[in-house]
């Protein structure tokens, strides 16, 4: 897949990036909420997780779909190259809304897990078509101002909390910081990683296994949407719950961003410190 979108203006390029970041954030949140349903150990726990997923879907996912129908899809449908695609996307919106309804009515763990998984698979496929086909088409049309069409639409643009190009001075350069600089730049407050009693090197001494929390392997996520996806997944973590993050490098800039957007919300413990992967356990207080 080619991630480069050729836009007709700088403002449209920025609009495409904002929508993609919001998509990544939503996908991360959905994945986390679905994992809670799938990982439940009994019907009562599964139905509580189901209710949380339904609340998010009705409050975020469905309004996002409606906003697309109002702002983006009419512009794309006017292009003869995209008419059939847009009609298929509208049909998928009907499917997504139906899945949310069936999820809300799921009577037990088995049915809730089936509907939740179907919703996740459908949404992921839907986002791929929007990111790879609809957005590039609209951004490349000189007679269409995508930025103007989406102006002020929070349902489509989100709050950019997870935008990969933050103003953190170390952002995007953390792979090249040496071990001494990493220690000096370590986050403070609740985001400061717990030492775990280890030597601080790349060995496994003093490290522990995750406490059965779901794992997000960020190494598989494209760099441009990595932070947005992680923040979305963390938004799905309930109090007392956690997430094990697998990163390709020590994610200190991410932890600083996390502390900035949710001060003191998570405690962080390193489970593994490279060299191939860094595994961190993040637990919401």
Secondary structure as UniProt FT lines:
FT   HELIX           10..38
FT   HELIX           43..56
FT   HELIX           57..61
FT   HELIX           62..71
FT   HELIX           73..77
FT   TURN            80..82
FT   HELIX           83..104
FT   HELIX           109..129
FT   HELIX           130..134
FT   HELIX           135..139
FT   TURN            142..143
FT   HELIX           146..150
FT   TURN            151..152
FT   HELIX           154..157
FT   TURN            158..159
FT   TURN            161..162
FT   TURN            169..172
FT   HELIX           174..176
FT   HELIX           179..184
FT   HELIX           189..191
FT   STRAND          193..194
FT   TURN            196..197
FT   TURN            205..206
FT   STRAND          214..217
FT   HELIX           218..220
FT   HELIX           223..225
FT   HELIX           226..235
FT   TURN            239..240
FT   STRAND          242..247
FT   HELIX           252..261
FT   TURN            263..264
FT   STRAND          266..273
FT   STRAND          278..284
//
